[in-house]
């Protein structure tokens, strides 16, 4: 053991408490699919907002943002501060249609807009995304934390965490997931703030008391969020991030399922916007402490950047507080994995089983969902053992998103704004874009590229796409989106126009109609709150540019 018994006690008590809370809150969830998968459509906007944040901020973010702050600097904070703009897009553009059509899954919306074939493909892609991105890499990140404090093999770390998460997710459904996520949001913010505050105090103890002194002690541009070159250049972020964000925030079942469980349309809209305000905090509490760690603990961390947060916890926090922060890290893992498992169960039960066997009872659909949770978790555990081959946790998860997101983002954003898009075009875009993205990923992932393409003289895998063409993953996402959009537009014009009743039900009349559809209802109107959020983000950027 590398951690005090007091902290071990806190961690065990917290994890058992979260598990019991989840089981208790979801004890009646199996009565119907609406109750199990959508929390009986009873979620209010504060709960939705906190659940969105907790599902997003997993252990991957907590470790990865600190590591990237240590290595790259504040520029990585753009992943957090650009998110509020996409959450506004979810709240104002997509949420009204999701709520009004009373869908249970996003593939169900795609069926209404494009037809059943696209629904099937999107459901499969959703399961793949949850398996490889939300669950697999997150389990690996959590195991890294667990192994750093407790002398236990990484495989056993993954199995222990998975077992606890499986228990309340399979039993309690979405309601259990959302309620536990709300608790974990508070814990995450408290723990991250504690690390940031103690790191700041440590900086002052070393004699650094001003911004100029901090800049002198860091790498060039480490405190700037604007870069003119490299994989995080301003144009790469401006082109690539919206592609990742449209998929992740607006059309990924794992995230949007909380919005689908909203009680009212206003809750469905305000929930994401509220999450946008919370997303301001990770840059200050997770990325900035990584920069502090570069100044304070460069010798201890060295080239192992993923150890940044663990080193800060060990070196800065007192006994007792260490336990709370580590419990928050593991709880963050559980919340993300639980959300992804629940969304996967929803996709399989509603979009596959119910369509293949329409006569399946509500009770049996819940049963199939629970079986799905178990099977997907086993597969994710197997994939999670590959996490160390990415060279960095945060980079790894974004590389996977960069090749999965473009065709889905193209289908959704063109589908809700362009009334000419057709069913065949959407199907060709999803299949063609996903196939191309899979090829790009294989060429970039060392474990695959080395096996197929060979190794250089130094034993490094040959990664032709990135190494020879020099295209960062953010620009990969952009160009894959461009190709997907060309496919969608070209095939749409080559096929008959969609039915007018369909586009009236599932498309906006025009982009301007998003803002003018209804009269303003006061300061709490989602459009007014969105404007306040935009102004807030402009002030935040003005300080760090």
LOKEZA-695886 format. One record per residue: x, y, z of N, C-alpha, C in turn; residue in one letter. Coordinates in pm, whole numbers, plus 32768, in hexadecimal, padded with zeros to 4 digits. Atoms other than C-alpha are relative to their C-alpha. Layout:
BEGIN
XYZXYZXYZa
...
***
This chain:
BEGIN
80537F8880008000800080008057807E8000x
7FBA7F818005807B815C7FA67FAA80718036x
805E7F9B7FD27F5D820F804F7FD77FE1808Fx
802080107F737EFA824981B97F7B7FB78013x
807B804D7FE87DF0816B82567F85805A800Cx
80727FA47FF77D16829D82977FC7801B7F74x
802C7FE780897D0B82E781237FC07F847FC1x
803A807D80317CCA817A80D07F717FF08034x
8085800A7FC47BA2818081C07F9E805E7FBBx
80567F9D80437B1682BC811E7FDB7FD07F74x
801A802F80897B3982287FC17F9B7F8E7FFFx
805B80737FFC7A8F80E1801B7F74802C8027x
80837FD07FD27977819380D87FB7804D7F92x
803F7FAF8069793A82857FB87FCD7FA87F8Ex
8029805580717932817B7EA87F8B7FA68025x
807180527FD4784F80987F727F8280558010x
80737FA77FF2777081C27FC37FC180237F7Bx
80347FDF8085775082247E557FB87F877FC4x
803D80798035770580BC7DF67F797FE68040x
807F80157FB975F880997F027F99806A7FDBx
805B7F958028756281EC7EA77FC57FE27F77x
803080218085754C81827D3B7F9C7F8E8001x
805C80737FF774AA80357D927F7B8029803Fx
807B7FD67FBD73B080DD7E7C7FAA80577FA5x
804C7FA28055734C81F47D897FC37FBA7F87x
803580458076731980FF7C6B7FBA7F7F801Fx
803880807FD5726C7FF07D327F807FDA7FB6x
807E801C8048712480117C6D800D80197F6Ax
7FEC7FD6808B71C0805C7B1B7FD97F977F9Ax
8018806B806171797F0A7A7C7F6E7FF17FDBx
808F800E801C70007F457A6D7FDE801B7F6Ex
801B7FE2808D70137FD17908807F80347FBEx
7F8C7FCB80497107803877F8800B80978014x
7FFE7F6F7FEB70A381A5782B804180218086x
7FC77FE97F7C7100818E799B80937FD88004x
7F7780337FF7723E80C2796C806080507FA9x
7FA47FC0805E72D2816F783B7FFA80988002x
80117F6F8008724882D3785F7FD480408083x
80227FCB7F7B720782FF79D67F7180358005x
808C7FD880017092831D798C7FE9808C7FCAx
80047F76803570D7846778D47FDC8063806Fx
801E7FAD7F8B70E285187A248073805C8028x
7F887FB67FDA723585C87A1E7FEE80967FECx
80047F6E800A7248873F7A64808A80347FD7x
7F867FCD803F7351882579D2807C8000805Bx
7F8380077FB1744088397B01803B7F738001x
7FD180897FFF745486BE7B0F803C7FD97F79x
7FCD801C8087748286A77995808A803F7FEDx
7F817FBA8011759887A9799A80727FBE804Cx
7F9880417FB0765987027AB480207F757FCBx
7FE880868037762B85AA7A19805080077F7Ex
7FB07FEE807A76AE862678C9809380198023x
7F777FE07FD877E186B2797780467F858037x
7FC180757FC1782285787A45801C7F937F9Bx
7FE88065806777FC84917919807680277FAAx
7F927FD0805378EC856A785480857FFE804Bx
7F827FF57FB679F285AB7962801B7F7B8047x
7FDB80827FC87A6E844A7999808F80078033x
7F7580077FD57BB883D87A26805E80207F8Dx
7FB07FDE80767C3983FD78C1801F80957FFFx
7FED7F7080007C04857478DB8056802D8076x
7FB67FD57F8A7C8785967A3C80957FE37FF3x
7F74802380167DC984E079E9803580447F83x
7FD17FD080827DE0854B787D801080977FF9x
7FF57F6F80047DA186BE78AF807880318050x
7F8A7FDB7FB27EA586D779C280807FDC7FB5x
7F8A802C804C7F9B861078EE801B805B7F88x
7FF07FA980757F5B86E877BC8027808D802Ax
7FD57F7E7FCC7F7B8825788C80958000801Ex
7F7180107FE280CE87A7790280537FFC7F80x
7FB38015807B813D874A77A17FEB806F7F99x
80217FA1806A8086883776B27FDF808C8034x
80257F7E7FC98003894A77947F6B801D7FF6x
808C7FD77FF97EBE8A0D77A27FB57FED7F7Dx
8042800E80817E7889DA76307F9E7F8A8000x
805980747FF87DD9888A76897F7B8027803Fx
807D7FD07FC67CD5894F774C7F9780247F99x
80627FE480697C32899E75FE7F997F907FF3x
805F806F80047B938845760E7F8F80158064x
80667FE37F9B7AD988BC77447FB480807FE2x
80427F7F80127A918A2676E97FBB800F7F7Ax
8051800180797A1389DB758D7F817FAD8012x
807580567FE8791F88DC761D7F80804F801Dx
807C7FB57FE8782789E5769F7FB8802B7F80x
80407FD8807E77EA8A5875377FB57F8B7FC1x
804580768034779088F374D37F8C7FDA8058x
8071801A7FA676B688CC76087F8D80617FE4x
80687FA2802D75FC8A0475977FBC7FCA7F83x
8038803D807875D1895B74457FA17F8D8024x
8058806D7FD37541882A74F67F7F8038803Ax
80767FCA7FBD745688FC75CC7FA080497FA5x
80577FAD805473D489EA74C17FD57FBC7F7Ex
801A8036808673E7891F737D7FC87F728004x
8024808E800573CD87AB73C77F987FD98068x
8058802A7F93731A878C75177F6B80127FE3x
80907FF2801C71CB881C749D7FC87F8D7FADx
8030806E805371AD870F739180067F7B804Bx
7FF7807B7FB2722385FB74797F8B7FF48061x
806D80047F9E711E865C757C7F777FF37FBCx
80847FFE80406FFB869E748F7FDD7F7C7FBEx
801A807F80437022855573D67FFA7F8B8063x
800780657F9570348495752480507F827FDFx
7FAC80718022714E83B874AA80417FC8807Fx
7FB880407F9371FD82C0758F80957FF67FE1x
7F748008802A733F82AE74C58017805D7F8Bx
7FE07FAA807173F3838873C97FF37FB87F79x
801E8047807D73E7827772BC7F6B80057FDEx
80907FF48019726C829472E67FE280837FB8x
800F7F81804772848402727E80317FF37F71x
7FC980128086735E83A071567FA27FAE7FA8x
8063804C804F725882A170E97F90805C7FD1x
80687FA38028715283B270EA802D805D7F91x
7FCC7FA1806372318497701E802D7FBA7F80x
7FC1803E807472E0839D6F377FD17F727FE0x
802C8088801D724382446F5880417F978059x
7FD580697FA4727A80F6700C808F7FCE7FECx
7F788034801873C2808F6F64806880558048x
7FA27FA87FBC747B81C06FE97FF67FF08098x
801280167F7073E7817E714080537F89802Fx
7FB580787FDB7483802371488096801B8003x
7F717FE4800775D9809C70DB802B805B8073x
7FDD7FA47F9575D881BB71D57FFE7FBB8088x
8005804A7F82757380D172F0807F7FAE8013x
7F85804F7FF9769A7FEF72A08078805A801Dx
7F937FA27FE97785811A72907FFB8037808Fx
800E7FD17F7776F9819273DE80377F9C8064x
7FCC80687FA877488046748280987FFA7FF8x
7F6E8000801278A8804C73EF804080768047x
7FCB7F8A7FBD78E081AE746C80017FF18097x
800780137F6F786C815875CC80667F99802Fx
7FA5806C7FDC793A801975D28092802D8001x
7F727FE080107A8580A4755580278085803Fx
7FDC7F797FD57A77821475BB7FD680198090x
80317FD97F7C7999824976EB80287F9D806Dx
7FE980637F9879D6810177A180907FCD8001x
7F7D804080057B1A8061772A807080578032x
7F937FA87FD87C08818677497FEB8035808Ex
801D7FCF7F7A7B598203788480277F99806Ax
7FD780687FA27B8E80B4793280987FFE8011x
7F6D7FFE7FF97CFE80C378DB803180768055x
7FD77F897FB57D1D822479667FE77FED8095x
801D80197F737C7581C07AAB805F7F9C803Ex
7FA380647FCE7D5480917ACD808A803B8019x
7F807FBC7FED7E8781707AA4800180488087x
800A7FBB7F807E1082427BCC80057F9D8074x
800A80647F957DBA81137CA180877FBF8018x
7F7F80437FF77F06806A7C57806C805C8039x
7F9D7FA17FD07FC581A77CAD8002800A8099x
80097FF47F6F7F4E81997E177FFB7F7A8048x
800D80847FC37F1080287E5480517F9D7FADx
7FA8805E8047800B7F177DFC7FAE7F897FCEx
8055806880387F237E4C7D1F800C80047F69x
7FF2800880917F377DD57BB77F9280507FBBx
80607FA980447E8A7EB87ABB7F827FB67FD5x
8075804E80277DA37D9F7A477F9F7FF38074x
8057800B7F8B7D207D6C7BA87FC280888023x
80387F7A7FEA7CF47EE47BCA7F8680157FA9x
806E7FF080607C197EE47A947F887FAB802Ax
806D805C7FDC7B4D7DB87B0D7FB58030807Cx
80417FD17F857B097E497C687FA480777FE3x
804F7F8880217A927F987BE07F887FDA7FAAx
806C802A805A79C37EEE7AD17F8F7FBC804Bx
8066804A7FB579107E0C7BC87FA4805E804Cx
80537FA07FB6789A7F317CA07FA5804D7FA2x
804F7FB3806078257FF67B717F907FAC7FC6x
8064805B803B77717ECA7ADC7F897FEE805Dx
806980207FA076AA7E937C1A7F8C80637FF9x
80707FA27FFA75E37FD57C2D7FD0802A7F76x
802C7FDD808875DC80197AB57F9C7F9B7FCBx
805980698031753F7ECC7A5F7F7D7FFD804Ex
807A80077FAE74487EDF7B817FAB807E7FF5x
804B7F847FEE73EA804E7B877FDD80517F87x
80217FB5807973E780D07A22802B80928006x
7FD67F75801073FF824079C37FED8052807Fx
80187FB17F88736982C97B0480717FEE8064x
7F90801A7FA5747582217BD6807F80437FCEx
7F897FC4803C7581829C7AE5800080978016x
80067F6D7FF9750B84077AE5800D8032808Fx
7FF97FD27F7474DD84257C5E808E7FF18037x
7F7580117FD3763683957CA6805C80637FBAx
7FAE7F9F804976C884797B9A7FF5808B803Ex
800F7F7D7FC0763985AB7C4A80578009807Dx
7FAA80037F8976EA85467D8C809380097FD6x
7F768006802B782A84FF7CCF803080857FC5x
7FDB7F7C8034782386567C2580358059806Fx
7FD47FAF7F8D783D87007D7780877FCF8032x
7F8180397FD0795386127DE2807380217FA2x
7F997FE380647A1386477C9E802F8091800Ax
7FDD7F727FFA7A0687C17CB6804D801E8080x
7FBC7FEA7F807A6987BC7E26808F7FCA7FFCx
7F7B803C80057B8E86CF7DED805E80487FA3x
7FAC7FB880617C0E87857CBA802880898036x
7FE27F7D7FC67BF588D37D6B806A7FF4806Dx
7F9E80157F957CBB88487E92808D7FF07FC6x
7F7D801280407DD887D77DAD803380867FCCx
7FD87F7E80387DDB892C7CFF802D8061806Dx
7FE07FA27F947DDF89EF7E4680857FDC8042x
7F83802A7FC07EF589217EE6807780137FA1x
7F947FE880607FC289387DA4802480947FFBx
7FE77F7080017F9A8AB17DA5804E802B807Dx
7FB97FE07F83800A8AC37F1280927FD37FF6x
7F7780338010813A89EB7EBD8053805A7FA6x
7FBA7FA2805881938ADA7DA3802F807B804Dx
7FDB7F887FB281908C017E9180727FE08060x
7F9580277FA4826F8B3E7F8180877FF97FBAx
7F838005804C83718B1E7E6A802D808B7FD3x
7FDA7F78802383758C967E3B7FBC80377F84x
80497FD18077828E8CAE7D0C7F7D803D802Fx
80777FBC7FCD81888DB27D617FBC80597F9Ax
803E7FAD806881368E5C7C167FF77FB27F7Ex
80128043808180C78DFC7AB8808180047FAEx
7F837FF5804A820E8E797A2380687F9A8031x
7FA380637FC882D88D9E7B0F7FD97F727FD9x
802F8085802A82008C727AB780237FE87F6Dx
7FDF800E808E82318CB1794180957FE57FEEx
7F6E8013800B83A98CC2797580297F718027x
7FDE80867FD083A58B6E7A237FC67F917FA8x
80408064805682D38ABD7919803C80027F75x
7FD38005808B830F8A5B77B07FC180737FB2x
803C7F96805282D08B6176A07F717FDE7FD8x
808E800B802581598B9376667FB47F978051x
804680657FB181008A9277727F85803A8044x
80737FC07FC1800F8B8E780B7FA180417F9Cx
80567FC580677F728BF576C07FA27F967FC6x
8061805B803D7E398B57762B7FFE800D7F69x
7FFC7FEA80917E918BCE74CC80867FD47FC9x
7F87802E80447F8E8B1873EF7FEF80187F6Ax
80057FE880917FE58B657285802D7F877FB0x
7FD38076804780728A0F72317FF57F86805Bx
800A807B7FB3806C88A2729D7F747FC77FFFx
8081804480037F4D87B372E07F93804C804Ax
80627FAF7FBA7EA588B173C67FFF80917FCFx
80037F7980397EC889E072E17F7180337FFCx
80867FC57FFA7DA78AD372DD7FA97FD37F8Bx
8052802980727D388A6C71807FDA7F6C8009x
8023808C7FED7D4988F871D77F8D7FF38064x
806D80027F9D7C6E8938730A7F7F80367FC5x
80787FC1803A7B7F8A1C72497FBB7FA57F9Bx
803B805880657B4F891C71337FDA7F78803Ax
801380897FD27B6D87D571F17FA47FF18077x
804E80157F877ACB880E73437F697FFC7FE9x
8091800A8015796A885B72C47FD47F787FC9x
8023808380367972870F72077FF97F9A8070x
8003805A7F8C79CD865273447F8A8021805Bx
80667FD47FA278D98721740F7F727FE47FD4x
8088801C803177A786F673327FDD7F6E801Cx
801A808D7FE077CC857E73557FF57FED8097x
7FF880217F71782F857674C37F8D803E8050x
80627FBA7FAD7742867D75527F727FFA7FC9x
80857FF2803B761E8678745D7FC57F7F7FC8x
8036807780437602851B73C780377F7D8034x
7FCF807A7FC276AA842174AF7F9E7FD5806Ex
806680317FA475B1834A756F802E80088092x
7FCD7FFF7F777690833776A47FEC80888043x
800E7F797FCA768284B176D27F6E802E7FFCx
80837FC180177530851076437F8F7FB68046x
806B804B7FBD746C840176F97FC9804A8079x
80327FB17F8F745784EA78247F9980687FD2x
805E7F9F803873A785EC77497F7E7FBB7FD8x
8077804B802972B884E276C67FA67FE08077x
804E801C7F88724984A6782D7FC7807D8042x
802F7F817FC771E5861578637F697FFF8015x
80907FF77FE27093866378FD7FB980607FA1x
803B7F9D8059705187967823806580297F96x
7FA47FCF806870E2883276E8805F8068803Ax
7FA97F9C7FC27169894F77BC80707FBC804Dx
7F98804B7FBA72238853789780657FC67F9Dx
7FAA803B806672AD87AC775D805F80687FC6x
7FAD7F968038733488FC76E7805F803D8069x
7FAF7FBE7F9B73B18995782D806A7FA3803Cx
7FA180607FC9745E885678A5808880087FBDx
7F7E7FF58043756E885E7799804380888013x
7FC67F7A7FF0759D89D777BD803B800E808Dx
7FCA80007F7875CA89AE793680837FB28005x
7F83804D800876D088A278ED806E80537FC0x
7F9E7FA9803F777C89A4780F8043805D8064x
7FC57FAB7F9977AE8A88793B80607FAF8058x
7FA880527FAC784189697A0980817FDF7FB6x
7F8A8025804F7931891A78EA806D806C8003x
7F997F997FF079E88A60793680697FD18066x
7FAA80227F8E7A7D89C27A7080767FA47FDEx
7F8F805B80177B5688A579E0808280447FD5x
7F867FBB802B7C49899A793F804B8037807Ax
7FC37FC37F8A7C868A447A8E80297F998068x
7FE980627F967C7A890D7B6B804A7F847FD1x
7FC1807B80327D1288027A858076801C7FA2x
7F947FE3805F7DE28898796A806A80598041x
7FA27FA37FC17E8189BB7A2980577FBE806Bx
7FA880477FA27EF888DA7B49806A7FAB7FBAx
7F9B8048804C7FA9880A7A3E807680587FDCx
7F957F9E801A806D894379E0805080188080x
7FBB7FEE7F8080BB897A7B51805D7F89801Bx
7FB1807A7FE7813988117B63808280017FB2x
7F857FF7804E8233885A7A4F806A804F804Cx
7FA37FAE7FB382CF89617B30802A7FB98081x
7FE880377F7A82B2889D7C7680407F757FFFx
7FDC808D7FF682EC872F7C2180397FC87F7Dx
7FCB802C808283A1871C7AD4805E7F888010x
7FA2806F7FEC84AB86347B637FB87F7D801Fx
804A807A7FDC83AE853D7BF87FB07FC97F8Ax
8058802B806D82CE85337AC580517FD97F85x
7FAD801D807583D5854079B37FAF7FF77F80x
80488014807F834F84B7786A7F7D7FB58011x
807C804A7FE7823483F1790D7F9080628023x
805E7F937FE88135850878E67F7D7FD1803Ex
807D80317FC6800B842C794280087FEF8098x
7FEF800A7F6E809C841D7AA47FEE80888044x
80057F787FC9806B85967AD17FA0800D8075x
80657FEE7F977F2A858D7B9A80207FAA807Ax
7FDF80597F917F9884647C6C8070803B8055x
7F917FC27FB780DD85137CCA7FCE80778052x
80337F8C7FB7802286507D2C7FB07FD5807Ax
804F80317F8E7F31858D7E08805D7FD08070x
7FA480377F9C804F84D87EB78052806D8045x
7FA27F9D7FCC812D860A7EE17FBD80778044x
803D7F837FD28031871D7F2C7F947FEE806Ax
8078800B7FAD7F0086957FE0801C7FB88083x
7FF080427F7E7EEB863781517FAF7F7F8008x
804D807C7FE87E6A84EA81D47F6E80248017x
80907FE67FF77CF184DA81BE7FCE80417F81x
80267FBE807D7CD785CD809E802E7FAD7F88x
7FD68059806A7DA084DB7FCA7F957F987FE2x
8067806580117C9583D580047F8580347FB8x
80767FC580407B7C84C07F9F801A80167F6Bx
7FE07FE3808C7C2C85277E5D800A7F7E7FAFx
7FF4808080477C8383BF7DFD7F777FBF7FF0x
80888035800B7B1F83537E497FB480487F91x
803F7FB4806C7AAA846B7D6380307FD37F77x
7FCA8031807E7B9283EC7C527FBF7F7D7FD7x
803B8082801F7B0B828B7C697F69800D7FE8x
808F7FE9801679A6830A7C857FE7803D7F76x
800C7FC7808679DF83D57B4880067F937F98x
7FFA8073805A7A4382977A9B7F7B7FB57FFFx
807C804B7FF6790E81E67B1A7F8D80487FBCx
806F7FB5803B782682FE7AA980027FFA7F68x
7FF68006809178AA82FF79457FE27F757FCBx
8019808A802B78AD818579267F6D7FDC8011x
808D801E7FE87752816C79C07FA680407F96x
80507FBD806776C5826E78CF800C7FBD7F79x
7FE980428081776181C277A47FBE7F777FFBx
804080837FFC76E5806C78117F69800C7FF2x
80907FED8008758480EE78407FD480277F74x
80247FD880887581819476EB800F7F8C7F9Ex
7FED807480567609805876477F8D7F9E8010x
807380587FE874F97F8A76EB7F8380367FBCx
80737FC2804373F98082766780047FEA7F6Ax
7FF1801280917480806E75047FE07F717FD6x
8015808C802474827EF274FF7F6E7FD88014x
8089802A7FE3732C7EC575A07F9980447FA6x
80657FB4804A726E7FDA74EB80187FFD7F69x
7FE37FF3808F73217FF3739B801C7F7C7FBAx
7FE28080804073757E8773607F997F968029x
8059806C7FD372AF7D8E74377F6E80217FE3x
808E7FDD801271637E49742C7FD880047F6Ex
80217FFB808F71777E7672B380027F757FC1x
7FFB8089803471D87D0C72707F8B7FAE8035x
806F804A7FC170D37C8773657FA180658041x
80597F977FCC6FC17D90738B7FA67FD28072x
805980347F996EF77CAB746D80427FF28088x
7FB7800E7F8270047CAF757C7FC48059806Dx
803F7FB67F936F727D1976CC80618066803Bx
7FAF7F997FBF6FEA7E46779380647FC08061x
7FAA80437F9F70787D60789F80767FBC7FBCx
7F9580468048713F7C9677A1806180637FBFx
7FA67F9A803871C87DD276FC806280318069x
7FA77FDA7F9272527E3C784E80657F91801Bx
7FA780727FEB72E27CDD7876806F7FFD7F97x
7F9B7FFD806B73917CF27724806180758016x
7FA87F8F7FE274167E46778B80677FDC8069x
7FA380287F9674B17DB278C580687F9D7FCAx
7FA0805D803D754F7C9877FC8066804E7FACx
7FA87FAC805275DC7D9F770F806980458056x
7FA37FBE7FA576787E5B783380727FA28025x
7F9B80617FD6772E7D2078A0805F7FDE7F8Dx
7FAD8028807277A97CBB7744805B80727FD3x
7FB07F8D802D781B7E1876DE806F801E8063x
7F997FE57F9C78D57E44782680747F9C7FF3x
7F978064801379947CFE77EC805780237F87x
7FB37FDA807779F87D70768E8054807C801Ax
7FB67F857FE17A5D7EC6771080787FE58059x
7F9080257FAA7B367E28781B80747FCC7FABx
7F98803580597BF27D6E7709804680717FB4x
7FC77F91804C7C227EAD763E8051805E8059x
7FBE7FA07FA67C8A7F7A776E80927FDD8019x
7F7580277FEB7DCC7EB2778A805D803B7F96x
7FAF7FC4806A7E427F637649801B80958018x
7FF87F6F7FE87E3180BF76EA808C80397FFEx
7F777FCD7FF67FA880DE7722804180167F78x
7FC27FFA80847FEB80C775AA7FE280827FB6x
80217F8280427F628222755D8067806D8016x
7F9D7F9A7FE4808282E675F47FC9806F8058x
80407F9D7FAB7F8C83B376C07F6B7FE68002x
808D80257FF57E2B837677437FA780627FB7x
80567F9C803E7D9284BF76D3800E7FFF7F68x
7FE98006808F7E3384A9757B7FBC7F867FC3x
803A807B80347DBE834375517F6B80097FEBx
80917FFB800B7C51838675947FD580627F92x
80237FA180697C4C84B474AD80227FCD7F75x
7FE2803D80827CF383F173947F8E7FA47FD4x
8070805880227BD882F473A47F8480507FDBx
80747FAD80207ACD840273AA801080417F76x
7FE77FB9807D7B7484AF72827FDF7FAF7F84x
8020805280757B348387719C7F717FCA8003x
808B802F7FF779DA8322721F7F9C80717FE9x
805F7F917FFD793A847B72387FD880387F77x
80217FB4807A794E851070D57F837FD47FB4x
807A8024804B7845843E701D7F8180168050x
80777FEB7FAD7753845071447FDF8095800Ax
80167F6F7FFA778385C771697FC680347F7Dx
80327FD58084774985F46FF27F6C7FDD7FF0x
808B802C800F7606852C6FF87FA380528058x
80577FB57FA5757B85E871257FF680937FDCx
80057F70801675DC874E70D37FC080217F7Ax
80447FEC8080757687346F657F6D7FD7800Ax
808980327FF6744186716FC67FA1805F8044x
805B7FA87FB773B6877370B77FF3808A7FC0x
80047F7C803F740788A66FE37FE67FFB7F68x
800D800880937404882B6E757F8F7FA17FDEx
8079804D801572AF87B26E0780097FA47F86x
7FF48050807A7331870F6CC680447F798019x
7FBA807D7FE373F985F86D717FA47F877FF9x
8054807680177378849C6D17802F7F888050x
7FE380797FB4736E83446DB7807B7FB77FCAx
7F8D8046803B746382A46CC28082804E8018x
7F897FAE7FE8755383C76CED80347FEE808Ex
7FD680137F747556839F6E6880407F788013x
7FCA80877FF2759282296E4D808D7FF67FC2x
7F7D8001804276B282556D568067804F8050x
7FA47FAD7FB1774983656E31802E7FB7807Ex
7FDC80477F86773E82966F70805F7F8B7FE4x
7FAD8075801F77CE815C6ED1808680297FC5x
7F857FD5804178CB82096DF1805C804D805Ex
7FAF7FB07FA4793F83036EF7803C7FAC8070x
7FCE80547F94795E81FD7008806E7FA37FCDx
7F99805780397A2381116F258082804B7FEBx
7F897FAF80167B1382266EC1804280248085x
7FCA7FDE7F7D7B3A8291702C80457F8A8043x
7FC380787FC57B84812B709980897FE67FC2x
7F7F801380447C9A81156F95806680648037x
7FA77F997FCB7D30825E700F802D7FDC808Dx
7FDE80257F777D2281E7717880667F8E8004x
7FA3807280037DD0809F7126808C802D7FD5x
7F7E7FCE802B7EE7815D707480448052806Dx
7FC87FAB7F977F13823A71A780187FB88083x
7FF580457F807EF0813E72C380797FA27FFDx
7F84804C8009804A80AA730B7FEE7F698002x
801280907FF47FCB7F51736E7FD17FC27F7Dx
80338033807F7F217F2F721A806180217F8Ex
7FAA7FD6806F80067FF8713580837FB27FFFx
7F86804F7FFA81377F3B71B17FED7F757FC8x
801A8088802F80977DEC71677FEF7FFB7F69x
801D80028090802A7E4C7006806C80447FACx
7FA57FB08051812C7F4B6F9780937FEA8022x
7F76801A7FDB82647EDB70508038806C805Bx
7FBD7FA77FA283617F957127807B803E7FBFx
7F877FC28036847E808570E5807C7FC68046x
7F8380357FCB85EB804D7144800A800B8098x
7FFC7FEE7F6F85AC80C672A87F927FB38047x
806A80517FC484887FD972E07F7B8045800Fx
807F7FB87FF9837680DF72BF7FA67FD87F8Dx
805B8027806C823D808371F97FF7806C7F95x
800C7FA38070821D812270A17F6F80307FF9x
80877FC6800080F1820E70B27FFB80647F8Dx
7FF17FB0807A80DF828E6F4F7FA5807A7FFDx
80617F9480127FAA83626F65802A807E804Cx
7FD87F8C7FB080208443707F809080287FE2x
7F727FDF800B8198842A705D802580367F77x
7FD87FD8808781A984526EE27FAE80777FCCx
80547F9180308083853A6E9F7FFD80758061x
7FF97F947F9D80A986016FE17F79803E801Ex
80867FCC7FE47F32862270267FDC7FE18092x
802980187F757EDD8651719C7F727FC78006x
808180447FF87DAE8593721A7F8A80617FF8x
806E7FA0800A7CDC86D272317FE1801E7F6Dx
80167FE7808F7D10871770BF7FD57F817FB8x
8037807D80367CD685A670757F678003800Bx
80917FF97FEA7B7D85D7710D7FBE805F7F9Dx
80387F9D805D7B41870C70357FF77FC87F73x
80008031808B7BA586686EEC7FA57F877FEFx
805F806F80067AE0852D6F3B7F7080347FFDx
80867FC2800379B2860E6F7D7FE4803B7F76x
80117FC8808779E886C06E307FDD7F917F9Dx
801B8071805A79F485726D797F757FC78019x
808580337FDE78BE84F76E347F93805E7FCDx
80627F9E8030780686396DDC7FF17FFB7F68x
8005800C8093786286166C6D7FAF7F867FD8x
804D807A801C77D984B46C6E7F6B801A8014x
808E7FE97FE0769485256D147FBE805B7F9Ax
803C7FA0805E7658864D6C2D7FF57FC27F75x
7FFF803A808676B885926AEF7F947F967FF1x
8064806B800975DE84636B367F7380398010x
80857FC27FEF74BE85426BAA7FCC80387F7Dx
802B7FC9808174B585F66A5B7FED7F947F96x
800F806E805F74CE84A769A77F877FA9801Fx
8074804E7FD6739B841E6A5D7F87805C8012x
807A7FAD7FF5722F84956A787FFB804D8084x
80107FAD7F8971D685A76B717FB57FB3806Dx
804A80417F93716185356CCB7F7280368009x
808B7FD87FEE6FF385496D2B7FF78083804Fx
800A7F7D7FC16F8B86AA6D8D7FD27FF88091x
803080107F766ED286356EC580717FD6805Ex
7F8F802E7FAF7010858E6F41805B80748024x
7FA47F917FE470ED86C06F1E7FBD806A8057x
80457FA07FAA6FE1879C6FBD80057FD58093x
800280357F776FE286B870F0808A7FFA803Ex
7F7B801C7FCA715986817112806A80687FDCx
7F9D7F9A8028720187B9707D7FD0808C8028x
80207F747FEE7211892970CE7FDF803D7F78x
80257FBC807D716E8A086FCA8077804F7FC9x
7F857FB9802472AE8AD96FCA8053800E8080x
7FAF7FEC7F8773D78B1170B87FCE80728058x
80327F8E7FB3733F8C5F711F7F857FDC8053x
807A80297FBB71FF8BAE718A801E7FCC808Cx
7FD7802E7F7B72C28B1E72B27FEC806F8067x
80087F8F7FA472C28C7B734E7F7A80477FFEx
807A7FB1801171788D0272D07F807FAF800Dx
807880557FFE708A8BDB72FB7F9B802D8068x
80587FD87F926FFD8C5A7447802A80888034x
7FD97F817FC06FF18DAD74F780517FE4807Ex
7FAF800F7F8870EB8DDF76127FA77FFE807Cx
805380117F8870638D7677678041803C807Cx
7FC07FC17F8D71508E3E784580917FD9800Cx
7F7280157FEB72AB8E2478D780257F6C8002x
7FE480907FFB728C8CAA79027FE67FBA7F7Cx
8013803B8083723B8C73779380847FC17FD1x
7F8380428029733A8B777706805680557FA2x
7FB27FAC805C739F8C7175F78049806F804Ax
7FC17F977FAF73E68D8276F880727FC58052x
7F9980417FB074A68C9277D880777FD97FA7x
7F958022805F756C8C2176A68056807A7FE0x
7FB67F85801B75CD8D88765B805B80238076x
7FAF7FE67F8876458DB577C380797FA28002x
7F928061800277178C78779E806980267F97x
7FA37FD6806B77B08CF5765680558076802Fx
7FB67F8C7FCF78118E4276F580647FD7806Dx
7FA680327F9878A58D89781F807A7FBD7FC4x
7F9180458040797A8CB1773A805E80637FBBx
7FAC7F9A804079F68DE3767D805C80418067x
7FAE7FC67F967A708E7877C6806D7F9F802Dx
7F9E80657FD87B1D8D32782480717FF87F9Bx
7F99800780687BD28D2276D88056807E7FFEx
7FB47F8380037C368E8F76EC806F80008069x
7F9C80017F957CF38E47782E80797FA97FDEx
7F93805F80177DC48D2277AB803D80067F75x
7FC57FFB80857E078D7E76408084804D7FFFx
***
